[in-house]
Amino acid sequence: MKIFKGFALLMCMLVLLTGCGSSGAQETTSKEQKMKVALLLSGPANDQGWNATALEGLKAAESKYGLETTYSENVGVADTESAYNDYAARGYDLIIGHGFQFGDPAVRVAQKFPKLHFMATESNSKAENMASYVMSCEQGGYLMGILSGSMSKTGKIGVIGGIEQPSIVKELEAFKLGAKKVNPNIIVYDIYVNSFTDVSAGKDAALSMINKGADVLYHVANQAGTGAIKAAEEKGILACGNSYDQNSIAPNTVMCSTVYNMPTVILTAVDGVKNGTFKGGITHLGMKEKVVDITSYHSFESKIPEATKKLIEDTKKQIIDGSLTVPVIEKSTK
Protein backbone atom coordinates (compact mmCIF):
# COMPACT_ATOMS: atom_id res chain seq x y z
CA MET A 1 0.00 0.00 0.00
CA LYS A 2 2.86 2.37 0.84
CA ILE A 3 4.54 1.50 -2.49
CA PHE A 4 1.34 2.37 -4.39
CA LYS A 5 1.04 5.70 -2.58
CA GLY A 6 4.66 6.54 -3.29
CA PHE A 7 4.23 5.70 -6.98
CA ALA A 8 1.09 7.85 -7.19
CA LEU A 9 2.89 10.77 -5.55
CA LEU A 10 5.77 10.41 -8.00
CA MET A 11 3.39 10.44 -10.99
CA CYS A 12 1.69 13.61 -9.70
CA MET A 13 5.04 15.34 -9.40
CA LEU A 14 5.93 14.33 -12.97
CA VAL A 15 2.63 15.69 -14.29
CA LEU A 16 3.15 18.97 -12.48
CA LEU A 17 6.71 19.31 -13.76
CA THR A 18 5.68 18.41 -17.31
CA GLY A 19 2.81 20.86 -17.11
CA CYS A 20 5.07 23.66 -15.97
CA GLY A 21 7.62 22.90 -18.69
CA SER A 22 4.95 22.86 -21.40
CA SER A 23 3.40 26.13 -20.24
CA GLY A 24 6.78 27.85 -20.17
CA ALA A 25 7.56 26.75 -23.73
CA GLN A 26 4.21 28.00 -24.96
CA GLU A 27 4.73 31.33 -23.20
CA THR A 28 8.17 31.76 -24.77
CA THR A 29 7.07 31.02 -28.32
CA SER A 30 3.83 33.01 -28.08
CA LYS A 31 5.59 36.23 -27.19
CA GLU A 32 6.79 37.76 -30.44
CA GLN A 33 9.79 40.02 -30.04
CA LYS A 34 8.92 43.65 -30.72
CA MET A 35 10.33 45.19 -33.88
CA LYS A 36 12.74 48.02 -33.05
CA VAL A 37 12.79 51.23 -35.13
CA ALA A 38 15.05 54.25 -34.66
CA LEU A 39 14.74 57.69 -36.23
CA LEU A 40 17.57 60.19 -36.80
CA LEU A 41 16.64 63.87 -37.02
CA SER A 42 18.75 66.79 -38.23
CA GLY A 43 17.15 69.20 -35.75
CA PRO A 44 14.77 69.29 -32.78
CA ALA A 45 11.70 67.08 -32.92
CA ASN A 46 9.45 69.97 -31.87
CA ASP A 47 10.45 72.31 -34.72
CA GLN A 48 6.85 72.54 -36.01
CA GLY A 49 8.20 71.52 -39.39
CA TRP A 50 10.41 68.97 -41.12
CA ASN A 51 11.47 66.99 -38.05
CA ALA A 52 8.12 67.17 -36.28
CA THR A 53 6.36 65.52 -39.20
CA ALA A 54 8.89 62.65 -39.20
CA LEU A 55 8.29 62.05 -35.50
CA GLU A 56 4.56 61.93 -36.24
CA GLY A 57 5.32 59.17 -38.74
CA LEU A 58 7.33 57.20 -36.18
CA LYS A 59 4.55 57.51 -33.59
CA ALA A 60 1.96 56.37 -36.16
CA ALA A 61 4.00 53.23 -36.88
CA GLU A 62 4.50 52.62 -33.16
CA SER A 63 0.75 52.89 -32.56
CA LYS A 64 -0.18 50.62 -35.45
CA TYR A 65 2.31 47.84 -34.77
CA GLY A 66 3.29 48.16 -31.10
CA LEU A 67 6.90 48.84 -32.06
CA GLU A 68 9.78 49.67 -29.77
CA THR A 69 10.89 53.08 -31.01
CA THR A 70 13.41 55.77 -30.24
CA TYR A 71 14.84 58.85 -31.92
CA SER A 72 17.87 61.13 -31.84
CA GLU A 73 17.59 64.88 -32.36
CA ASN A 74 20.09 67.38 -33.76
CA VAL A 75 22.23 64.79 -35.50
CA GLY A 76 24.89 66.76 -37.33
CA VAL A 77 26.29 65.77 -40.72
CA ALA A 78 29.56 64.63 -39.15
CA ASP A 79 27.70 62.37 -36.70
CA THR A 80 25.28 60.60 -39.05
CA GLU A 81 27.39 57.49 -39.65
CA SER A 82 28.18 56.94 -35.98
CA ALA A 83 24.48 57.37 -35.13
CA TYR A 84 23.53 54.68 -37.65
CA ASN A 85 26.33 52.46 -36.31
CA ASP A 86 25.17 52.86 -32.73
CA TYR A 87 21.59 51.81 -33.38
CA ALA A 88 22.67 48.98 -35.67
CA ALA A 89 25.02 47.60 -33.01
CA ARG A 90 22.07 47.66 -30.60
CA GLY A 91 20.04 45.51 -32.99
CA TYR A 92 17.48 47.98 -34.30
CA ASP A 93 15.60 46.36 -37.19
CA LEU A 94 15.00 49.58 -39.12
CA ILE A 95 16.98 52.80 -38.81
CA ILE A 96 15.62 55.89 -40.56
CA GLY A 97 17.57 59.05 -41.33
CA HIS A 98 15.31 62.00 -42.14
CA GLY A 99 17.06 64.04 -44.82
CA PHE A 100 19.35 63.89 -47.85
CA GLN A 101 22.54 63.97 -45.78
CA PHE A 102 21.71 60.61 -44.16
CA GLY A 103 21.82 58.67 -47.43
CA ASP A 104 25.50 57.89 -48.02
CA PRO A 105 26.27 57.11 -44.34
CA ALA A 106 23.32 54.71 -44.32
CA VAL A 107 24.77 52.80 -47.27
CA ARG A 108 28.15 52.45 -45.60
CA VAL A 109 26.67 51.13 -42.35
CA ALA A 110 24.18 48.90 -44.18
CA GLN A 111 27.06 46.97 -45.73
CA LYS A 112 28.30 46.06 -42.25
CA PHE A 113 24.88 44.93 -41.02
CA PRO A 114 23.29 42.99 -43.93
CA LYS A 115 20.47 41.55 -41.80
CA LEU A 116 19.21 44.97 -40.68
CA HIS A 117 17.30 47.58 -42.69
CA PHE A 118 18.23 51.19 -43.35
CA MET A 119 16.35 54.11 -44.85
CA ALA A 120 16.81 57.78 -45.65
CA THR A 121 14.33 60.35 -46.88
CA GLU A 122 15.13 62.67 -49.77
CA SER A 123 18.32 60.75 -50.58
CA ASN A 124 19.55 59.31 -53.88
CA SER A 125 21.50 56.51 -52.18
CA LYS A 126 20.64 52.82 -52.20
CA ALA A 127 21.91 49.35 -51.29
CA GLU A 128 20.42 45.87 -51.02
CA ASN A 129 19.17 46.62 -47.49
CA MET A 130 19.02 50.42 -47.74
CA ALA A 131 16.17 52.35 -49.33
CA SER A 132 15.65 56.02 -50.09
CA TYR A 133 12.17 57.49 -50.08
CA VAL A 134 12.18 60.71 -52.06
CA MET A 135 9.25 63.06 -51.63
CA SER A 136 8.41 65.21 -54.62
CA CYS A 137 8.78 68.38 -52.56
CA GLU A 138 9.22 70.38 -55.75
CA GLN A 139 5.49 69.92 -56.40
CA GLY A 140 4.53 71.76 -53.21
CA GLY A 141 7.22 74.38 -53.77
CA TYR A 142 5.85 75.08 -57.24
CA LEU A 143 2.38 75.79 -55.84
CA MET A 144 3.83 78.03 -53.13
CA GLY A 145 5.62 79.95 -55.89
CA ILE A 146 2.32 80.48 -57.71
CA LEU A 147 0.69 81.73 -54.50
CA SER A 148 3.60 83.98 -53.52
CA GLY A 149 3.98 85.42 -57.01
CA SER A 150 0.26 86.13 -57.19
CA MET A 151 0.11 87.85 -53.81
CA SER A 152 3.17 90.06 -54.24
CA LYS A 153 2.47 93.75 -54.80
CA THR A 154 6.08 94.82 -55.22
CA GLY A 155 7.01 92.16 -57.79
CA LYS A 156 9.76 90.98 -55.42
CA ILE A 157 9.63 87.85 -53.25
CA GLY A 158 12.16 85.76 -51.35
CA VAL A 159 12.95 82.15 -50.46
CA ILE A 160 15.38 80.92 -47.78
CA GLY A 161 17.07 77.53 -48.06
CA GLY A 162 18.88 75.57 -45.35
CA ILE A 163 21.91 73.66 -46.61
CA GLU A 164 22.50 73.90 -50.37
CA GLN A 165 21.95 70.24 -51.27
CA PRO A 166 19.84 68.65 -54.04
CA SER A 167 16.80 67.94 -51.85
CA ILE A 168 16.61 71.63 -50.86
CA VAL A 169 17.70 73.17 -54.15
CA LYS A 170 14.98 71.36 -56.12
CA GLU A 171 12.27 72.99 -54.01
CA LEU A 172 13.71 76.50 -54.20
CA GLU A 173 14.05 76.20 -57.97
CA ALA A 174 10.47 74.91 -58.28
CA PHE A 175 9.30 77.86 -56.18
CA LYS A 176 10.99 80.23 -58.64
CA LEU A 177 9.32 78.51 -61.60
CA GLY A 178 5.90 78.72 -59.96
CA ALA A 179 6.32 82.44 -59.28
CA LYS A 180 7.41 83.12 -62.85
CA LYS A 181 4.38 81.23 -64.15
CA VAL A 182 2.15 84.03 -62.86
CA ASN A 183 4.64 86.87 -63.31
CA PRO A 184 7.53 86.28 -65.75
CA ASN A 185 9.17 89.52 -64.60
CA ILE A 186 9.06 88.81 -60.88
CA ILE A 187 12.31 89.08 -58.90
CA VAL A 188 12.97 86.12 -56.60
CA TYR A 189 15.71 86.53 -54.01
CA ASP A 190 17.20 83.32 -52.63
CA ILE A 191 19.68 82.76 -49.79
CA TYR A 192 21.05 79.52 -48.32
CA VAL A 193 21.87 79.93 -44.62
CA ASN A 194 23.95 76.71 -44.41
CA SER A 195 21.97 75.48 -41.42
CA PHE A 196 18.69 73.79 -40.59
CA THR A 197 18.61 75.00 -36.99
CA ASP A 198 19.98 78.56 -36.90
CA VAL A 199 16.83 80.64 -36.41
CA SER A 200 18.80 83.89 -36.27
CA ALA A 201 20.42 83.19 -39.63
CA GLY A 202 17.02 82.51 -41.15
CA LYS A 203 15.67 85.74 -39.75
CA ASP A 204 18.67 87.79 -40.93
CA ALA A 205 18.38 86.36 -44.44
CA ALA A 206 14.68 87.24 -44.51
CA LEU A 207 15.28 90.78 -43.30
CA SER A 208 17.87 91.35 -46.01
CA MET A 209 15.27 90.39 -48.62
CA ILE A 210 12.57 92.51 -47.03
CA ASN A 211 14.94 95.48 -47.06
CA LYS A 212 15.26 95.01 -50.83
CA GLY A 213 11.50 95.11 -51.30
CA ALA A 214 10.38 91.47 -50.98
CA ASP A 215 6.82 91.35 -49.66
CA VAL A 216 6.20 87.56 -49.63
CA LEU A 217 8.61 84.94 -48.21
CA TYR A 218 8.92 81.16 -48.36
CA HIS A 219 11.49 78.87 -46.76
CA VAL A 220 12.90 75.37 -47.07
CA ALA A 221 15.11 75.57 -44.01
CA ASN A 222 13.44 73.51 -41.25
CA GLN A 223 13.81 75.24 -37.87
CA ALA A 224 15.94 78.02 -39.36
CA GLY A 225 12.95 78.89 -41.53
CA THR A 226 10.87 79.83 -38.51
CA GLY A 227 13.18 82.83 -38.22
CA ALA A 228 12.08 83.91 -41.69
CA ILE A 229 8.43 83.60 -40.67
CA LYS A 230 9.03 85.73 -37.58
CA ALA A 231 10.81 88.36 -39.68
CA ALA A 232 7.82 88.49 -42.02
CA GLU A 233 5.45 88.81 -39.07
CA GLU A 234 7.46 91.65 -37.55
CA LYS A 235 7.61 93.54 -40.84
CA GLY A 236 3.94 92.99 -41.69
CA ILE A 237 4.47 91.01 -44.91
CA LEU A 238 3.17 87.61 -46.03
CA ALA A 239 4.81 84.21 -45.82
CA CYS A 240 4.28 80.53 -46.65
CA GLY A 241 5.27 77.64 -44.38
CA ASN A 242 7.07 74.42 -45.16
CA SER A 243 6.79 70.73 -44.24
CA TYR A 244 4.09 71.33 -41.61
CA ASP A 245 1.07 73.56 -41.15
CA GLN A 246 2.98 76.57 -39.81
CA ASN A 247 0.05 78.98 -39.68
CA SER A 248 0.05 78.64 -35.87
CA ILE A 249 3.52 80.23 -35.73
CA ALA A 250 2.17 83.49 -37.17
CA PRO A 251 -1.58 83.24 -37.96
CA ASN A 252 -1.78 86.67 -39.59
CA THR A 253 1.31 86.06 -41.71
CA VAL A 254 1.42 82.44 -42.97
CA MET A 255 -1.09 82.03 -45.80
CA CYS A 256 -0.47 78.37 -46.57
CA SER A 257 2.15 75.65 -46.07
CA THR A 258 3.43 72.62 -47.90
CA VAL A 259 2.94 69.41 -45.91
CA TYR A 260 4.44 65.93 -46.15
CA ASN A 261 2.58 62.82 -45.05
CA MET A 262 5.48 61.17 -43.22
CA PRO A 263 3.28 58.55 -41.52
CA THR A 264 2.60 57.08 -44.97
CA VAL A 265 6.31 57.11 -45.85
CA ILE A 266 7.47 55.48 -42.61
CA LEU A 267 4.61 52.98 -42.53
CA THR A 268 5.56 51.92 -46.06
CA ALA A 269 9.07 51.06 -44.86
CA VAL A 270 7.90 49.39 -41.64
CA ASP A 271 5.34 47.30 -43.55
CA GLY A 272 8.12 46.11 -45.84
CA VAL A 273 10.35 45.02 -42.95
CA LYS A 274 7.52 43.24 -41.12
CA ASN A 275 6.29 41.46 -44.24
CA GLY A 276 9.74 40.57 -45.50
CA THR A 277 9.25 42.64 -48.66
CA PHE A 278 11.63 45.51 -47.84
CA LYS A 279 13.83 46.25 -50.84
CA GLY A 280 16.72 48.59 -51.34
CA GLY A 281 16.34 51.25 -54.00
CA ILE A 282 14.88 54.70 -54.56
CA THR A 283 11.13 55.30 -54.35
CA HIS A 284 9.52 58.60 -55.36
CA LEU A 285 6.33 59.71 -53.59
CA GLY A 286 4.36 62.86 -54.41
CA MET A 287 0.90 64.34 -54.68
CA LYS A 288 -0.44 61.36 -56.59
CA GLU A 289 0.50 59.10 -53.67
CA LYS A 290 -0.95 61.64 -51.18
CA VAL A 291 2.45 62.17 -49.57
CA VAL A 292 2.93 65.78 -50.73
CA ASP A 293 0.15 68.36 -50.31
CA ILE A 294 -0.62 71.91 -49.22
CA THR A 295 -2.77 73.12 -46.33
CA SER A 296 -5.89 75.23 -46.34
CA TYR A 297 -5.58 79.02 -46.51
CA HIS A 298 -6.91 79.53 -42.99
CA SER A 299 -7.92 83.19 -42.41
CA PHE A 300 -6.54 84.12 -45.83
CA GLU A 301 -9.28 82.18 -47.63
CA SER A 302 -11.19 85.38 -48.46
CA LYS A 303 -8.05 87.47 -49.01
CA ILE A 304 -6.58 85.35 -51.80
CA PRO A 305 -8.20 86.04 -55.20
CA GLU A 306 -10.48 83.31 -56.51
CA ALA A 307 -8.48 83.22 -59.75
CA THR A 308 -5.31 82.42 -57.79
CA LYS A 309 -6.97 79.67 -55.79
CA LYS A 310 -8.42 78.17 -58.97
CA LEU A 311 -5.04 78.25 -60.69
CA ILE A 312 -3.44 76.47 -57.74
CA GLU A 313 -6.21 73.85 -57.62
CA ASP A 314 -6.06 73.26 -61.39
CA THR A 315 -2.27 72.98 -61.28
CA LYS A 316 -2.47 70.50 -58.42
CA LYS A 317 -4.91 68.34 -60.43
CA GLN A 318 -2.56 68.42 -63.42
CA ILE A 319 0.33 67.27 -61.23
CA ILE A 320 -1.74 64.41 -59.85
CA ASP A 321 -3.04 63.21 -63.23
CA GLY A 322 0.41 63.47 -64.77
CA SER A 323 -0.39 66.12 -67.37
CA LEU A 324 2.08 68.46 -65.65
CA THR A 325 5.51 67.45 -64.42
CA VAL A 326 7.28 69.96 -62.21
CA PRO A 327 10.95 70.03 -63.31
CA VAL A 328 13.47 68.68 -60.80
CA ILE A 329 16.38 71.13 -60.80
CA GLU A 330 19.10 70.16 -58.31
CA LYS A 331 21.63 72.89 -59.05
CA SER A 332 21.00 76.49 -58.06
CA THR A 333 20.21 79.04 -60.74
CA LYS A 334 20.58 82.77 -60.33
Helices and strands as residue ranges (DSSP letters): H 2-30, E 36-40, H 50-65, E 68-72, G 77-79, H 80-89, E 94-98, G 100-102, H 103-112, E 117-121, E 130-135, H 137-151, E 156-161, H 166-182, E 187-192, H 199-210, E 216-220, H 224-235, E 238-241, G 246-249, E 254-260, H 262-275, E 281-285, E 292-294, G 298-300, H 306-321
